[in-house]
Amino acid sequence: MSYYWWSLPNNWAECLNSISVLLKNPALVNKSQIKIELLDKDKKLLKSLQTSGISVGDPSWITFKFPNIETKKGDTLFIKVHTDNPKPDTLYI
């Protein structure tokens, strides 16, 4: 499981409606479920997306679109990515 965080830049719009995550599934080994979650600064779940390792290339961008979330400059958001594949080194972010 991996967490990535970022602070929204000063010129940020007042809403967020998509994110893209670059994932790498080496040799397309991971065919398990992959969960991508968008969390607020307190790590409260805002949005969740599930996909299959079969849909992740070596590498590929996964775009996650959702209804607008109100944001403001300086907000900190987290992206949490995890898979139920027990083998190590089958998914890279």
Secondary structure, DSSP 8 states (H G I E B T S, - for coil): -EEEEEE--TT--SEEEEEEEEEB-GGG---SEEEEEEE-TT--EEEEEEEEGGG--SSEEEEEEEEEEE--TT-EEEEEEEE---SSSS-B-
